[in-house]
Amino acid sequence: MSLDTETSGEADDEALFTEIDLGWEHLKNRIFLGIIFAASMFGVVMLALLLFDIITDFYVGMTEFNISMGDFLTRDGSRREELSGFRGAIVASIMLMVLTAILSFFVGVGSAIYLEEYAPDNRVTRLIEANLANLAGVPSIVYGLLALAAFVNGIGMGPILLAGAIALALLVMPIIIVSTQEALRAVPDGVRNGSYATGATKWQTIRKVVLPAAMPGIMTGTILALARAIGETAPLIMVGALFTNRMPFGPLDRFSAMPTQIYNWANEPSQHFIHLAATGIVVLLAFMFAMNGIAIYLRNRYETEV
């Protein structure tokens, strides 16, 4: 009886598989792969065309409009196209990144340490973490509007460099918190337990064992977040970082960073300003590539050591 039942079950399985059209299943798989490949290549092709257009305008500016990189990097902005440069915007962007890192790094890392190491695993903590993940995807202009309402107009700070740094710090802080949490989770529990076994307290374990082990991941996430922030235009436009041609000397000065200076030039009717904008984009891309390169180097070095 049991043999007949087993034989009947095998026959039913064979009948089930014979009813499935494997050729159609393979075709659907190939169609799906083709769609996702086409979607990926569309983004790559658009990026390549954009870079080609920028490099072409940059080359034309160097050859036909006689834009000198030396003068371009050592002059401040000007309404006269032949005298306009990028020095003030570069200095302002560097100062912005320093202030943004100071305002966001310690708060972001501290928040991640509390959520990961101290906060209880309950509904409130999970709600906070879910909202942090959602905040990382909020459009950047929203943070610019928040900084405009709360700081520029709310407390009368005005369109100064510190206001722009606050807007960018609000933008990157959720990214730093999430990346720091992931870096802390990547530290093996055996490392913590070994520290506890020697009699170390929880804070001593975090400060001297967990944080040093997670620091490469934390720094990688922070640098990538700052690389995003250095190219953001909308928050800076909202706080009024426009039409300032001089170099800032402190956090209370008005400013125009690299993205906003490029935006100003791109709106000018003169072709010379258009090619100045392309040259500025090349410089901005160089900064972004350098920051991403540093992040990749830190990640690869950490993976090699591990």
Salt bridges, closest charged atoms under 4 A:
GLU25 OE2 - LYS28 NZ 3.39
ASP71 OD2 - ARG75 NH2 3.69
ASP76 OD2 - ARG87 NH2 3.10
GLU82 OE2 - ARG80 NH2 2.83
GLU116 OE1 - ARG185 NE 3.00
GLU117 OE2 - ARG192 NH2 2.81
ASP121 OD1 - ARG126 NH1 3.24
GLU129 OE2 - ARG185 NH2 3.90
GLU182 OE2 - ARG185 NH1 2.93
ASP189 OD1 - ARG192 NH1 3.47
GLU232 OE2 - ARG228 NE 3.18
GLU268 OE2 - ARG79 NH2 3.04
GLU305 OE2 - ARG301 NE 3.48
